[in-house]
Amino acid sequence: MLRAALSLALLLAPVAARSEQAGEIDWQRRVLRAAGQGAPDLNAPSIAVARLAAERTALATAQRNALETLNAVPLEGGGTAGALLQKDSGARAKVQARLRAARATKTHYFSDGGVSLQLEVPLDELPPELAEKLKAPPAAARPDAGAEPASDAGAK
């Protein structure tokens, strides 16, 4: 019993240590970013097979997190992207296809065969009926509001 509890604690420690958000939008770069993790199959015949399955799981999780993040974004005319996608099945299919086509930008492989990855999807690659209506939060609309703009007077 103690051995099982210790094994469980060791398996959960890396998950607890990773505190990155599941998804976010970088409004300055206009990029939707999402993370996903995949645990290894401990019964896999080799570490390569375990890692491949973990990578597929991590990618599917990141895609799901990206969709959940996108669903919560407010639109210019009111409502959320999720409400728009629920009404417009064509736009929803395009968004899902774009998320399925997204590839990982950062991948971390753990020694036990687990995988953690991050994917990015440019907002401008989403369907235009959605991308044009996304509303950035007020703080994101003004990058470094307190900073003075750089002067290039000395460049002449």
Residue pairs with C-beta under 8 A, 6 or more apart in sequence:
11 39
14 110
14 114
15 37
18 37
18 116
20 35
20 118
21 35
22 34
22 35
22 65
22 68
22 69
23 32
23 33
23 34
23 35
23 65
23 66
23 68
23 69
23 70
24 32
24 33
24 34
24 69
25 31
25 32
25 33
25 69
25 73
25 123
26 33
27 136
27 137
27 140
27 141
28 140
28 143
30 122
30 123
30 124
31 120
31 121
31 122
31 123
32 66
32 69
32 70
32 120
32 121
32 122
32 123
32 126
33 66
33 118
33 119
33 120
34 62
34 63
34 65
34 66
34 69
34 118
34 119
35 62
35 65
35 116
35 117
35 118
36 57
36 58
36 59
36 60
36 61
36 62
36 63
36 64
36 65
36 116
36 117
36 118
36 119
37 57
37 58
37 61
37 114
37 115
37 116
37 117
38 53
38 54
38 55
38 56
38 57
38 58
38 59
38 61
38 114
38 115
38 116
39 54
39 57
39 114
40 47
40 50
40 51
40 53
40 54
40 110
40 112
40 113
40 114
41 49
41 50
41 53
41 54
41 113
42 50
44 50
44 53
44 113
47 113
50 113
51 109
51 113
51 115
54 113
54 114
54 115
55 107
55 115
55 117
57 115
58 104
58 115
58 116
58 117
59 104
59 117
59 119
62 102
62 104
62 117
62 118
62 119
63 99
63 100
63 102
63 119
66 99
66 102
66 119
66 121
67 95
67 96
67 99
70 81
70 82
70 85
70 95
70 126
71 80
71 81
71 82
71 85
72 80
72 81
72 82
73 80
73 81
73 134
73 135
74 80
74 81
74 134
74 135
75 81
75 83
75 84
75 133
75 134
75 135
76 133
76 134
76 135
77 133
81 130
81 133
81 134
84 91
84 129
84 130
84 133
85 91
85 92
85 95
85 130
86 92
88 129
90 127
91 127
91 129
91 130
94 126
94 127
95 126
95 127
95 130
98 121
98 125
98 126
98 127
99 121
102 119
102 120
102 121
103 119
104 117
104 118
104 119
105 118
105 119
105 120
106 117
106 118
107 115
107 116
107 117
107 118
108 115
108 116
108 117
109 115
110 116
123 131
123 134
124 131
125 131
139 145
